[in-house]
Amino acid sequence: MQKYKRVVVKVGTKVITSKDRSLDLGMISDLAAQISSAMDGGVETILVTSGAIGAGMSILGLKKRPADLSYLQATAAIGQSHLMHLYSGYFRARGYNTGQILLTQEDFNSRTRFLNIKHTINTLLRHKAIPVINENDTVATDEIRCGDNDRLSSLVADLSGADLLVLLSDVDGLLDESGRVIRFVGNIDHKITRLGGRSHCDLGTGGMATKLKAAGLAARSGISCVIANGREKNIIKRTLCGESPGTVFGITKGSGDDKNARKRWIAYSSRSKGKVFVDDGAASAVKKNDRSLLASGITAVSGKFETGDTVSVIDKEGREIAKGISNYSSEDIKKVKGLKTAEFAHALGRAAAGSEEIIHKDNLAVL
């Protein structure tokens, strides 16, 4: 375990749920014991756990996931309280406190809030407390959802500077067409992506497809990833010791260095509030020449956004080629698109914002 200093362990709903849909207390206790053992061995461990809605459904005696949003959020509120109580008790019995962190996409859209999450996690671990993280399903709507806990765990892994992301599910790993576990994936290409399926469980929202996306994001952040069966005996310890029976994903070469941290946040953590469409010249300047995006290369604007929001840059073929932080609002860009900087004041009816770039290259992440 000495090669890892910090790991993120994501536990899927199916791992901690029994066949009758109730929480598997023995499984939760065992996971707490494994994570505590890792902490004892000097590996700082962050837990991202699903199961709040499933726990709430069990307590309320529901057989189907609620369709009504307020009912679903109330179910999550009841379940999250119970789930956290269980984790807290099992970890305390092993000598560790826990700190609950509930997140939505809005927390990642704001650079300040993003960094505050990082500082909170660091402080918890410094005090030997285990961060227990989940999406805040009690307030989350489609507009502010991270999407699923697979993606959330990969964002947390990057944010916290983890060395390893462990995705625990009820499957043994990524399976090939013959149903055999693929032990190592060096590159998540189209062939690998096609192997991902969809979840058919109404307790959770993930599936192999979301895990592959999470593994890809981790790889681009310089973080190794393992997908394994959470019900395998001592799976966390075996994974940390390099003996995981699951699928290991390699790191993308040249990724993860500190100078790219802000651009990784722009590209993968923040969510676009709108789109700017560009001509071939601007697309080439952004993609190949590491240039800022100027108004003269913009042909159209979609969505409503303000100065400082993240936007997507779309080429003539409709492909998202970059994401960046806009120096101008959508309304202002509509007025200056296609123009040179000297023409801004006349188009806007006032002095320009002080920047000739719509998106400066330092705030522009090529995808």
C-alpha positions in Angstrom: 0.0 0.0 0.0 3.0 2.3 0.3 2.8 3.5 -3.4 -0.5 5.2 -2.7 -0.8 8.3 -0.5 -4.4 9.2 -1.2 -7.2 7.2 -2.8 -10.9 7.7 -3.5 -13.2 4.7 -3.1 -16.6 5.0 -4.7 -19.2 2.5 -3.5 -22.2 1.8 -5.7 -25.8 1.3 -4.5 -25.7 -2.4 -5.4 -22.7 -3.1 -3.3 -24.3 -2.0 -0.1 -27.9 -3.2 -0.9 -29.3 -6.6 -0.2 -31.6 -8.5 -2.6 -34.6 -7.3 -0.7 -33.4 -3.7 -1.4 -32.6 -3.0 2.3 -29.1 -1.8 3.3 -26.6 -4.6 3.8 -25.3 -3.7 7.2 -22.6 -6.4 7.1 -21.3 -5.0 3.8 -21.2 -1.5 5.1 -19.4 -2.6 8.2 -16.9 -4.6 6.2 -16.2 -1.6 3.9 -15.6 0.6 6.9 -13.2 -2.0 8.3 -11.3 -2.1 5.0 -11.1 1.7 4.6 -10.0 2.0 8.3 -7.3 -0.6 7.6 -6.1 1.5 4.7 -6.0 4.6 6.9 -4.0 2.6 9.5 -1.5 1.8 6.7 -1.0 5.4 5.9 -3.3 5.6 2.9 -5.6 8.6 3.1 -9.0 7.4 1.9 -12.0 9.4 0.7 -15.3 7.6 0.5 -17.9 8.5 -2.2 -21.0 6.5 -1.5 -24.3 6.0 -3.2 -27.3 4.5 -1.5 -29.2 7.4 0.0 -32.3 7.0 -2.2 -32.2 3.2 -1.8 -31.9 3.5 1.9 -34.9 6.0 2.0 -37.0 3.6 -0.2 -36.3 0.8 2.3 -37.2 2.8 5.3 -40.4 4.1 3.6 -41.3 0.6 2.3 -41.3 1.8 -1.3 -41.0 -0.8 -4.1 -40.4 1.7 -6.9 -38.1 4.7 -7.2 -40.3 7.8 -6.8 -41.0 9.7 -10.0 -42.1 13.0 -8.3 -39.1 15.2 -7.7 -40.1 16.4 -4.2 -40.9 12.8 -3.2 -37.6 11.6 -4.5 -35.7 14.4 -2.7 -37.6 13.7 0.6 -36.7 10.0 0.2 -33.1 10.9 -0.3 -33.1 13.1 2.8 -34.4 10.3 5.0 -32.0 7.8 3.5 -28.9 10.0 3.6 -29.4 10.6 7.4 -29.7 6.9 8.0 -26.8 6.0 5.7 -24.5 8.6 7.3 -25.5 7.4 10.8 -24.4 3.8 9.9 -21.0 4.9 8.4 -20.3 7.1 11.3 -20.9 4.3 13.8 -18.9 1.7 12.0 -15.9 4.1 11.5 -16.0 5.3 15.0 -15.8 1.8 16.2 -12.5 1.6 14.3 -11.2 4.8 15.8 -12.1 7.2 13.0 -14.4 10.2 12.8 -16.3 11.0 9.6 -17.2 14.2 7.8 -20.2 14.4 5.6 -19.9 16.4 2.3 -22.9 16.7 0.0 -22.3 18.2 -3.4 -24.0 19.4 -6.6 -22.7 20.5 -9.9 -22.9 24.1 -8.8 -20.1 23.4 -6.3 -17.8 22.5 -9.2 -18.9 25.3 -11.5 -17.6 27.9 -9.0 -13.8 27.9 -8.8 -14.0 29.3 -5.3 -16.4 26.6 -4.0 -14.3 24.0 -5.9 -11.2 25.0 -4.0 -13.2 25.2 -0.7 -14.1 21.6 -1.1 -10.5 20.7 -1.6 -9.5 22.6 1.6 -12.2 20.9 3.6 -11.2 17.4 2.4 -7.5 18.2 3.2 -8.4 19.4 6.7 -10.6 16.4 7.5 -7.8 14.0 6.4 -5.2 16.0 8.4 -7.4 15.3 11.5 -7.7 11.6 10.6 -11.4 12.0 9.7 -12.8 10.2 6.7 -14.6 12.4 4.2 -17.9 10.7 3.2 -19.2 12.3 0.0 -22.5 11.9 -1.9 -24.4 14.0 -4.4 -26.9 16.2 -2.6 -30.0 14.5 -3.9 -32.2 16.4 -1.4 -31.8 19.6 -3.5 -30.4 18.4 -6.8 -32.3 18.9 -10.0 -31.3 18.0 -13.6 -29.7 21.5 -14.0 -27.4 21.2 -11.0 -26.7 17.4 -10.8 -23.2 16.1 -11.2 -25.0 13.3 -13.1 -23.9 10.2 -11.1 -21.5 9.2 -8.4 -19.1 7.7 -10.8 -18.5 11.1 -12.4 -18.6 12.8 -8.9 -15.9 10.4 -7.6 -13.6 11.2 -10.6 -14.1 14.9 -10.0 -13.3 14.4 -6.3 -10.2 12.4 -7.2 -8.9 15.2 -9.4 -9.8 17.9 -6.9 -8.2 16.1 -4.0 -5.0 15.1 -5.8 -5.6 11.4 -5.3 -3.3 8.7 -6.7 -6.0 6.1 -7.3 -9.7 5.9 -8.0 -11.5 2.7 -7.0 -15.0 2.2 -8.4 -16.7 -0.6 -6.6 -19.8 -2.2 -8.2 -21.5 -5.6 -8.4 -19.6 -6.5 -11.5 -16.1 -8.0 -11.6 -14.8 -5.4 -14.0 -15.1 -4.4 -17.6 -16.1 -7.5 -19.6 -15.1 -8.3 -23.2 -17.6 -9.7 -25.8 -17.0 -13.1 -24.4 -17.9 -12.1 -20.8 -14.3 -12.3 -19.6 -12.8 -9.5 -17.4 -10.4 -7.2 -19.2 -7.5 -6.9 -16.8 -5.9 -3.8 -18.2 -7.0 -0.9 -20.4 -4.3 1.5 -21.7 -6.6 3.7 -23.7 -10.4 4.2 -23.6 -11.1 4.2 -27.3 -14.3 3.6 -29.2 -13.9 -0.2 -29.0 -13.7 0.0 -25.2 -16.5 2.5 -24.9 -18.8 0.1 -26.8 -18.4 -2.5 -24.1 -20.1 -0.2 -21.6 -23.7 -1.0 -21.0 -26.6 0.8 -19.3 -27.8 0.4 -15.8 -31.2 -1.4 -15.4 -31.4 -0.8 -11.6 -33.9 1.7 -10.4 -32.0 2.2 -7.1 -29.0 3.9 -8.8 -28.2 6.0 -11.9 -24.8 4.5 -13.0 -23.7 1.7 -15.1 -20.5 0.6 -16.9 -20.8 3.4 -19.4 -20.6 6.0 -16.6 -17.7 4.2 -15.0 -15.7 4.2 -18.3 -16.3 8.0 -18.5 -15.1 8.4 -14.9 -12.0 6.2 -15.6 -11.3 8.4 -18.7 -11.5 11.6 -16.7 -9.2 10.1 -14.0 -6.7 9.0 -16.6 -6.6 12.6 -18.1 -5.9 13.9 -14.6 -3.0 11.5 -14.1 -4.9 9.2 -11.8 -5.0 5.4 -12.1 -8.5 3.8 -11.8 -9.7 0.3 -11.0 -13.2 -1.0 -11.5 -13.9 -4.1 -9.3 -16.5 -6.1 -7.5 -17.2 -4.5 -4.1 -18.4 -7.8 -2.7 -15.0 -9.5 -3.3 -13.3 -10.3 0.0 -10.8 -7.6 1.0 -11.2 -5.9 -2.3 -9.9 -2.6 -1.2 -6.7 -4.0 0.4 -6.1 -6.3 -2.5 -6.5 -3.3 -4.9 -4.1 -1.1 -2.9 -1.6 -4.0 -2.9 -1.9 -4.4 -6.7 -3.8 -7.6 -6.5 -7.2 -6.4 -7.7 -9.2 -9.0 -9.7 -10.9 -6.1 -11.6 -10.0 -3.9 -14.5 -7.1 -1.5 -14.2 -7.0 1.7 -16.3 -3.7 3.4 -17.2 -2.8 7.0 -17.0 -2.9 9.3 -20.0 0.7 10.3 -20.8 1.6 13.9 -19.8 -1.6 14.5 -17.8 -2.1 15.5 -14.2 0.7 18.1 -13.8 -0.1 21.1 -11.6 0.0 23.6 -14.5 -3.0 21.9 -16.1 -5.1 21.8 -12.9 -7.1 24.9 -13.7 -7.7 23.9 -17.3 -8.8 20.4 -16.2 -11.3 22.1 -13.9 -12.6 24.2 -16.9 -12.7 21.1 -19.2 -14.2 18.5 -16.9 -15.5 19.9 -13.6 -17.3 23.1 -14.6 -20.5 22.9 -16.7 -21.0 25.1 -19.8 -23.7 27.7 -19.5 -23.8 28.4 -23.3 -22.1 27.9 -26.6 -20.1 30.1 -29.0 -19.8 28.9 -32.6 -16.6 29.7 -34.5 -15.3 29.6 -38.1 -12.5 27.4 -39.4 -9.8 30.1 -38.7 -10.7 30.5 -35.1 -11.1 26.8 -34.6 -7.6 26.2 -35.9 -6.1 29.0 -33.8 -7.6 27.5 -30.7 -6.9 23.9 -31.4 -3.5 24.0 -33.1 -1.9 27.3 -32.2 -2.8 27.7 -28.5 -4.4 31.1 -29.2 -7.1 33.0 -27.5 -10.6 33.2 -28.9 -11.3 36.6 -30.5 -14.7 38.0 -31.5 -13.7 38.1 -35.2 -13.8 34.3 -35.4 -17.2 33.9 -33.7 -20.2 33.3 -36.0 -23.1 32.7 -33.5 -24.0 32.4 -29.8 -26.3 30.0 -28.0 -27.6 30.1 -24.5 -27.7 32.9 -21.9 -24.5 33.4 -19.8 -22.7 36.1 -18.0 -19.1 37.3 -17.7 -17.1 34.6 -15.9 -19.3 31.7 -16.9 -17.9 28.6 -18.6 -18.9 28.2 -22.3 -18.3 25.6 -25.0 -16.6 26.5 -28.2 -18.2 24.7 -31.2 -16.7 24.4 -34.7 -18.5 24.4 -38.1 -19.1 20.6 -37.9 -20.9 21.0 -34.5 -18.1 19.5 -32.5 -17.2 20.9 -29.0 -13.5 21.6 -29.5 -12.8 23.6 -26.3 -14.3 25.1 -23.1 -13.4 28.4 -21.6 -14.3 31.2 -19.2 -15.9 34.0 -21.1 -14.8 37.6 -20.6 -18.2 38.8 -22.0 -21.8 38.0 -21.5 -23.8 36.2 -24.3 -25.7 39.4 -25.0 -22.4 41.4 -25.5 -20.9 38.6 -27.7 -23.9 38.7 -30.0 -23.2 42.4 -30.5 -19.5 42.0 -31.2 -19.3 38.7 -33.0 -17.3 38.9 -36.2 -15.9 42.3 -35.3 -12.4 43.5 -34.5 -11.6 44.8 -31.1 -11.5 48.4 -32.3 -15.1 48.1 -33.2 -16.3 46.9 -29.8 -17.1 50.3 -28.3 -19.4 51.3 -31.2 -21.2 48.0 -31.2 -21.7 47.9 -27.4 -22.5 51.6 -27.0 -20.0 51.8 -24.3 -16.4 51.1 -23.5 -15.3 47.4 -23.9 -14.8 45.2 -20.9 -11.0 45.9 -21.0 -10.1 42.6 -22.7 -9.7 42.1 -26.4 -10.2 38.3 -26.0 -13.6 36.8 -25.7 -11.8 33.9 -24.0 -8.1 34.2 -23.0 -5.9 31.3 -23.8 -5.1 30.8 -20.1 -8.8 30.2 -19.5 -9.3 28.0 -22.6 -9.1 24.2 -22.4 -8.9 22.3 -25.7 -10.8 19.1 -25.6 
